[in-house]
Amino acid sequence: MKIGFDVMGGDYAPRATLSGAVLARKELPDTDRIVLVGDRTTILDGLKALDENPEAFDIVHADDVIEMGESPTRSFSQKPASSIALGFKLLKTGKIDAFSSAGNTGAMLVGSVYSVNAVQGVIRPATTTIIPKENGGVGVLIDVGTNPDTKPDVLYQFGLLGAIYAKYVYKIDNPRVGLLNIGEEEDKGNLLTQSAFRLMKGTTDYHFAGNVEGRDFFRDKADVIVCDGFTGNVVLKNMEAMYRMIVKRGLSDAFFDRFNYEQYGGTPILGVNATVLIGHGISNDVAIKNMILHSRDVFQAGVTEHIRSAMDQYIQGDTFSGGKS
């Protein structure tokens, strides 16, 4: 397998990105190669400083960088020689099997949608985060910022995307999908959640567990929690803030330690025709390492193929019993 990685993306690039790539290489089998995309001189100098043999990696030179504050759409089209644009070109042409970056999130989304494209039938690709559970397990929250404004049929599809991800990556058999709401009753919530509930109710496309509330996040009531990207991003940032406060106060707890984003590294963009992962801009070397390793896990789990298969059935009218309109 060839794992593409944007060396130039992230607040602490290239020091943290190269260090993370070196850490990841040590945990990968010899049959896998990490393809470093970025300025060749910067990469070679960085590997030399780390006393690492450049022959252990494949290097693809990029003349340009899409900076964190740049307009995603404009910069992606105007900087075809950037590390992100070249990474997607390699992915689209099959020269790498997965691509990840802690750089400009918007540019990664633009590249995903307009380069490798959304899977046919997917209305809106989505991103996720992991929710640690009190019982030691994990849950999946979808969406966490990709789609601030959604419609009921989009939320319905998020349930399927999240269920596929939970099943094949986290090995959760028949994942329970819950809809984030302000109450458990069917008629609770706003027009969006009420309409989404009606689409999800009685579906045979996945195991719908009903509405879940904010207090249910860390309980074992659902394996996948669905919400719009605006709400999901607020929840994600709140969990990050809570973890930072605990660390700042010098507290140590096994459960809260699992909120450390470094453990998960990055999130896949679910619903596009390739394995693409986005990392946190402040990712350190450990987070980078785990993002690269997770991109391998997502690719090998065949998540894209499983989503594509589900969408093929949808187009044929054989599935999406609750959500097709």
N, C-alpha and C positions, 0 to 999 in steps of 0.2 A: 504493500500500500504506500502511496505517496501523499503526505500530509502537507499541504501548503500553509505557510504562515507569514503574515505581514510583520516584518521586523520593525518597520518604521512607525507603526501605530501604537498609541498609548502615551500617557503623560510621562512615563519614565523610560520611553524608548530612546536609544536602542539597548541601553545597559540591561534593563530588566527583561526585555523581550529576548535578547540573546542568552541571558543567563537561564531564563525559563526554558528556552529551546534546548539548551545543553542538558538541563535536568530531565526534560522529557525524553531526549534521545537515550539516556541511560536506562530508562524504563521500557523502552520499545524493543521488540525483537529485531534481529538483524535484517529481517526481510522487509522492514518498514524504513522509509526514508523521509526525513523532514526537508521540505523545499523552502528555503529562506528567500523571501522576496523583499528586495530593498536595495539600497545603494551598496554596491559590491565592496568598495573600499571601506565603508563603515562596518560592514559585516566582517570582512577579513581582519580589520584592526580590532574589532570587538572580540572575535574568537581568539585572536592572538593574546589579548589581555587576559582572557579566561584560560589560557594555556590549553586551548582546544584545537584539535586537528580539523581544518576546514574540509578535508576529504570525507569527513563523517557526515557532511550535509551536501545537498544540492543547492546551488545558489543561482537565483535569477535576478539580474540587475534591473533596478528601476531608477529612472532619472529623476522622478518627482515624488512628492508626498502630498496627500490630501490632509491638510491640517485640521485639528479638532473643531475649530470655529468656522470653517468654510461651509458655504452652501452645498449640501450633498449633491443635488441634481446638477448644478452648474459645474462644480468641481469634477464630478465623475466624467462629464462629457468633455470638459476643457483640459483635463489632465489624463489623457489616455496612457501616458507613460508612468503614472503614479503606481505605487506598490499595491494599492487596493484594486485599481483598474486592471493591472497586469495579473493579479491573483485571480480575478474573475475570468480573464481571458484563458488562463491555464486551466481553470476549472471547466469552463465551457467546452474547451477543445479536448478534454479528457487527459490532460497531462498531469493533473493532480486529482486525487479522489475526494479531498476535503479542503476547505479554506477557512482560516480563522484570523481574527484581528481584534485588537483592543483599541483600534483607532476610531475614526469618525463613524459613529453608529448609523447616521443617516446615509452616508455613502455606502456602507455595507448593505443597508436595506435597498437602496437604489440599485446596486449591483446585483443583488439577489433577484429583484423583480424584473429588471430590464436586461440582464445578461443571461442568467440561467433560467429565468422566468418562473412564474408560479406553476404548480402542477395544475393541469387542466381540470377545472371543476372547483378548485379552491377559490373562494371569494376573496379572502384576505389572509395572507400568511401571518403567523403570530410568533411571539417569543414567550418564554416561560421562565419561571424560577422554581427552585426547590424549597419546599416547606418542611422543616424538620418536625417530626411528630413526637409526642410525649412517650409513645411506646417503642421508640427507637427506629421506626420506619420513616419513610419520606412521602410527601405529597407533591403534586405539581400544580402551580398556579399559572393560568393562561387567560388573558394576555397581560403583559407587564409593561406596555408602553408603545407597542407598534401601532395599535389602532385605538386612539383615544375616543373616537366616535365609531360606534358600531350599530348594526341592526340585528334583529332577532335571529335571522338565518345565519348571520356571521357567528353569533354566540353558539348557535347549534353546532356549526362546524368546528368551533373551538373545542367543543366537547369531544368530537371524534379525533381531532389532531392530538389533543392532550391524552386521550385514552391510548392511542397508538404509541405515543412516546413513553407513557408509563408502563405499558405492557412489554415493549420490546427492549427498552433501555434499562428500566428498573425492575423488570421481571415481575410485575404485579399482575397476577392472573385476574382477568375480568375486572378492570379498574372501575371503581364507583365514581361517577361524575356528578358533582354538585354544582348548583348555580348560586353564586354569591348574592345574598339578598339581605334585607333588614328584618326578615322574619321567616319562619318555616312554612307558614301557610301559603297555599297556592296563589291567593289573591294579593299577597304582600308585594311591596316594591313599586317601582315606577312602570311606565308603559313598556319600556324596553324589557325589563326582567319578567313582567307579567306575560308578555307576548312570547319571550324565549321559553318560559316555563311551559306554555301550551305546546310549543313545538317539541320540546324535549320529553314531555310527559307521554309515557307509553311507547317511546321509541324502542325499536329492536336493534338499532345501530350501535348502541352501547348501553351500559348499565347506568341509567339515570337514578341518582339517589335523592333527588329533590333539592329544595333550597337549603343552603347552609349559611350561617351567620358568622360574623367576625370572630365570635368567641369559639367557633368550631375549628378554626384554622389548624391548631396543633393537636386536636383530638383525632380519633380514628373514624370520623364520620364519612369522609370522602377521600379518594385517592387523587382526584383531579378536581380543582375548583376553577370554575369558569367565570370571567368577568370582562368588562370592557377594559381597554388598555389604560384609560385615565385612572380608573379605580385601582387596577392592578399595580400601576406604577407608584401610586400613593402608598399602597400596602407594602410594596417592596422597599421603598425608601424609609418607611417607618420601621421595618424590621432591621434595616441596616443601621438606622439611628439608635435603635434599642441596643443592638450589639455593641456599637461604639461606646455608649454610655456605660455598659457593663464592664468593658475593657478599661475605660478611663478610670473607673472606680476600683480597679484592681481585684474585681470579683472573678472567681473561677467556678464554672459549673459545666458539667459534661453536656447537658442539653443545650445551653446557650452557646457553648463553643461551636456547635454545629451551624450556627448562623454566620460563621465566618465565610465570606464570599470566596476566599482563597481556595476553599475545599472543592468548589464547583467550577471555578475558572471562567466559564462562559455559558451562554445559552444558544441552542440551535434556533435558526429561523425555520419554523415548521411550515410546510406547505409549498416549498420551492423545489426545483428539480435537481438539487444537489445538497451535499452536506456543507452548511455554512454556519459558523459560530461567531457570536459577538461577545467580546470580553469587556469587562469594566475598564474605563479609561485609566483608573488609578491602579490597575493590576500590577502586582509585584512579580518576582520571578516564580514564586510558588503558584500563584493564580495562573500565570501564563503556562506553566508546565501542565497544570490540570486542565486548562482549556484545550491544549493540544492533545492530551490523552483522551479527553472527552470527545473530541471530534472523531477520533478513531473508534470509540465506543458507538457513537451514533451511526457512523458509516457502516460498521460491521453488523450492527443490529438491523440494517436494511430499512431504517425508518422511512426514507424517501420512497422506496419501492412499496412498502405497505400502505403509505398514504396514496400513492398513485393507483394501487390496486383498488382501494376503497373508493376513490374518485371515479375510476372506470365503471364500477358497479353503479355509482350514483348517476353517471351520464346515461347508462343503460336503463336506469329506472328500477334497478333491483334492490336498492337500499335507500338510506335516508328516509325511512318510513315516516319520521316526524317532521323532517326539515325541508323536504323538497317542495318548492312552490312553483 
